[in-house]
Amino acid sequence: MKRIYTLILLILLIGLLSTGCSSPESPAPDVPQELPAAEAPPVETPSEPFAPPEPEERLSETYAEIMKGKSYTMKYRTISNIEGQEIEGRMTMAVDGDDFAMVFESDDISSTSIMKDEMLYLIMHEQKMIMVFPADTDQATEAAPEGPANIDMDGMTYIEKGEAEFMGNMRTYEEYAVEDGSIRYYFDGNMLDRIEMIFDGNSNVLDIEELTDQVDETLFAIPEGYQMFQP
């Protein structure tokens, strides 16, 4: 009887062992693997667009370009030195290329200087006389009146802007270099007040009344009935 129990236990034990060997193993659960963190792309700071410096605003630019263009009419008051005597008068001047006409009027004198057709005409209205000089002579060079018409504007270049006391008042000025000298434009606020021409240390001041890019052709007329001389 004991042998039968032993046999039954042996059979049960063999069954259990065979069941354990034949049963499949449970797969290990998948463990999610952490991926390396991707590096964020560098943030590009947008560069500011290049802005060229703004050109300096100049009040004198229009007037300088008119005079440089050699096609204009100017009216101004000035003080002229005639035979050692200072005479204040009004000047009307027209410039047309290399030609010019300058009319000077004061309480005592009325005269006109005209350069055209390669001739210089000095007209004295009270005497009704006209003196004529070829433009390329030394006599014409000496007889020609001083003024903006005689300034070589081709190489005119801007120098500076500033403030200075001028004729007893503080004025803003803008200065340009020209051959053998300089020109200053003085402003009262935004209005052109005076033009100062500086050559060889001497200053000639023009009290501007009008400056336009239109040429007054009537100023170039040679009056009739005048006695004409040609030295």
C-alpha positions as CSV (number, residue, x, y, z in Angstrom):
1,M,0.0,0.0,0.0
2,K,2.8,2.3,0.8
3,R,4.4,1.5,-2.5
4,I,1.2,2.5,-4.3
5,Y,1.3,6.0,-2.6
6,T,4.9,6.4,-3.5
7,L,4.1,5.6,-7.1
8,I,1.2,8.1,-7.2
9,L,3.4,10.9,-5.8
10,L,6.1,10.1,-8.3
11,I,3.6,10.3,-11.2
12,L,2.3,13.7,-9.8
13,L,5.8,15.0,-9.4
14,I,6.7,14.1,-13.0
15,G,3.6,15.8,-14.2
16,L,4.3,18.9,-12.4
17,L,7.9,19.0,-13.7
18,S,6.8,18.4,-17.3
19,T,4.2,21.2,-17.0
20,G,6.8,23.7,-15.7
21,C,9.3,22.9,-18.5
22,S,6.7,23.1,-21.3
23,S,5.0,26.4,-20.3
24,P,6.4,29.4,-22.3
25,E,8.1,32.1,-20.5
26,S,6.3,35.4,-20.3
27,P,8.1,38.0,-22.3
28,A,9.6,40.8,-20.4
29,P,7.6,43.9,-20.7
30,D,9.0,46.5,-23.1
31,V,10.6,49.3,-21.2
32,P,10.4,52.6,-23.3
33,Q,13.8,53.9,-23.9
34,E,14.4,57.6,-23.5
35,L,15.7,59.2,-26.6
36,P,18.4,61.8,-26.2
37,A,16.8,65.2,-26.2
38,A,17.1,67.0,-29.6
39,E,19.0,70.2,-29.4
40,A,16.8,73.2,-30.2
41,P,18.0,75.1,-33.3
42,P,19.7,78.4,-32.4
43,V,17.4,81.3,-32.5
44,E,18.7,83.8,-35.0
45,T,18.3,87.4,-33.9
46,P,17.1,89.4,-37.0
47,S,19.7,91.9,-37.9
48,E,18.6,95.5,-38.4
49,P,18.7,96.6,-42.0
50,F,21.6,98.9,-42.8
51,A,20.4,102.5,-42.9
52,P,22.7,105.0,-44.6
53,P,23.1,108.2,-42.7
54,E,20.6,110.8,-43.6
55,P,22.0,113.7,-45.6
56,E,22.4,116.9,-43.7
57,E,19.5,119.2,-44.5
58,R,20.8,122.5,-45.8
59,L,18.7,125.7,-46.1
60,S,21.2,127.1,-48.6
61,E,21.2,124.2,-51.0
62,T,18.5,125.7,-53.3
63,Y,20.2,129.1,-53.5
64,A,23.7,127.5,-54.0
65,E,22.4,125.4,-56.8
66,I,20.8,128.4,-58.5
67,M,24.0,130.4,-58.4
68,K,26.1,127.4,-59.4
69,G,23.7,126.9,-62.4
70,K,24.6,130.4,-63.7
71,S,21.0,131.2,-64.7
72,Y,19.3,133.5,-62.2
73,T,18.3,137.0,-61.2
74,M,19.2,138.5,-57.9
75,K,18.1,141.7,-56.2
76,Y,20.1,143.0,-53.2
77,R,21.3,146.0,-51.3
78,T,25.0,146.6,-50.9
79,I,27.6,149.1,-49.9
80,S,30.2,149.9,-52.7
81,N,33.4,151.7,-52.4
82,I,33.7,154.2,-55.3
83,E,36.8,156.4,-55.3
84,G,37.2,156.0,-51.6
85,Q,33.6,156.9,-50.9
86,E,31.1,154.3,-49.5
87,I,27.9,154.4,-51.4
88,E,24.9,152.3,-50.4
89,G,22.7,151.3,-53.3
90,R,20.5,148.6,-54.8
91,M,21.7,146.1,-57.3
92,T,19.7,144.0,-59.8
93,M,21.8,141.4,-61.5
94,A,21.0,138.8,-64.1
95,V,23.3,135.9,-64.9
96,D,23.0,133.8,-68.1
97,G,25.9,131.5,-68.4
98,D,29.0,133.6,-69.0
99,D,26.9,136.7,-69.7
100,F,25.7,139.1,-67.0
101,A,23.9,142.4,-66.5
102,M,24.3,144.5,-63.3
103,V,22.2,147.5,-62.6
104,F,23.4,149.7,-59.8
105,E,21.1,152.5,-58.4
106,S,21.7,154.9,-55.6
107,D,20.7,158.5,-54.7
108,D,23.6,159.8,-56.8
109,I,24.5,157.1,-59.4
110,S,22.6,155.0,-61.9
111,S,24.7,152.7,-64.0
112,T,24.6,149.4,-65.8
113,S,27.3,146.9,-66.7
114,I,26.5,144.3,-69.3
115,M,28.7,141.4,-70.5
116,K,27.4,139.8,-73.7
117,D,28.6,138.9,-77.1
118,E,32.2,138.9,-75.7
119,M,32.0,142.6,-75.0
120,L,31.7,144.6,-71.8
121,Y,29.4,147.6,-71.8
122,L,29.6,150.2,-69.1
123,I,26.5,152.4,-69.3
124,M,26.3,155.7,-67.4
125,H,22.7,156.8,-67.7
126,E,23.0,160.4,-66.4
127,Q,25.7,161.1,-69.0
128,K,24.0,158.9,-71.6
129,M,27.4,157.3,-72.4
130,I,28.5,153.8,-73.1
131,M,32.0,152.6,-72.8
132,V,32.8,149.3,-74.7
133,F,35.6,146.9,-74.0
134,P,36.4,143.5,-75.6
135,A,35.8,141.0,-72.9
136,D,39.3,139.4,-73.2
137,T,41.3,142.6,-72.5
138,D,42.9,143.8,-69.3
139,Q,40.7,146.9,-69.5
140,A,37.6,144.9,-69.3
141,T,38.9,142.9,-66.4
142,E,39.7,146.1,-64.4
143,A,36.5,147.8,-65.4
144,A,34.1,144.9,-64.6
145,P,32.2,145.5,-61.4
146,E,32.7,143.1,-58.5
147,G,29.8,140.8,-57.6
148,P,28.6,137.2,-57.7
149,A,28.6,137.1,-61.5
150,N,32.4,137.2,-61.4
151,I,32.8,134.2,-59.1
152,D,33.8,130.9,-60.6
153,M,31.1,128.5,-59.2
154,D,32.2,125.4,-61.0
155,G,34.2,124.0,-58.0
156,M,31.7,125.2,-55.4
157,T,31.8,122.8,-52.4
158,Y,30.0,122.7,-49.0
159,I,32.2,123.4,-46.0
160,E,30.2,123.7,-42.8
161,K,27.2,125.0,-40.9
162,G,27.3,127.1,-37.8
163,E,26.2,130.2,-35.9
164,A,27.9,133.6,-35.7
165,E,27.2,137.2,-34.8
166,F,26.6,139.0,-38.1
167,M,25.6,142.6,-38.6
168,G,24.7,142.8,-34.8
169,N,22.5,139.7,-34.8
170,M,23.1,136.0,-34.2
171,R,22.5,134.2,-37.5
172,T,22.8,130.6,-38.7
173,Y,25.2,130.4,-41.7
174,E,26.2,127.7,-44.2
175,E,29.5,128.2,-45.9
176,Y,30.8,127.0,-49.3
177,A,34.3,127.1,-50.7
178,V,34.8,128.7,-54.2
179,E,38.0,129.5,-56.1
180,D,40.2,131.9,-54.1
181,G,37.6,132.4,-51.4
182,S,34.3,131.4,-49.8
183,I,30.6,132.3,-49.7
184,R,28.4,132.3,-46.6
185,Y,24.6,132.2,-46.7
186,Y,23.1,133.7,-43.5
187,F,19.5,132.9,-42.5
188,D,17.0,134.6,-40.3
189,G,15.0,131.5,-39.3
190,N,14.5,129.7,-42.6
191,M,14.6,132.9,-44.7
192,L,17.8,133.8,-46.6
193,D,18.9,137.1,-45.0
194,R,22.4,137.9,-46.5
195,I,25.2,136.5,-48.5
196,E,28.8,137.3,-47.6
197,M,31.5,136.8,-50.2
198,I,35.0,136.6,-48.7
199,F,38.1,137.0,-50.9
200,D,41.6,137.8,-49.9
201,G,40.4,138.7,-46.4
202,N,37.9,141.3,-47.8
203,S,34.2,140.9,-47.2
204,N,31.4,142.0,-49.5
205,V,27.9,141.7,-47.9
206,L,24.7,141.4,-50.0
207,D,21.5,142.1,-48.3
208,I,19.2,139.8,-50.3
209,E,15.8,140.9,-51.4
210,E,15.1,138.3,-54.1
211,L,16.9,135.4,-55.7
212,T,15.2,133.4,-58.5
213,D,16.2,130.9,-61.2
214,Q,14.6,133.0,-63.9
215,V,16.8,135.3,-66.0
216,D,15.5,138.8,-66.6
217,E,16.4,139.3,-70.2
218,T,15.3,142.9,-70.3
219,L,18.5,143.8,-68.2
220,F,20.7,142.9,-71.2
221,A,19.2,145.6,-73.5
222,I,21.6,148.2,-74.7
223,P,19.9,151.6,-74.5
224,E,19.4,153.6,-77.7
225,G,20.4,157.2,-78.1
226,Y,23.6,157.0,-76.0
227,Q,27.0,158.0,-77.1
228,M,29.3,155.0,-77.4
229,F,33.1,155.0,-76.8
230,Q,35.6,152.2,-77.3
231,P,39.0,153.0,-75.8
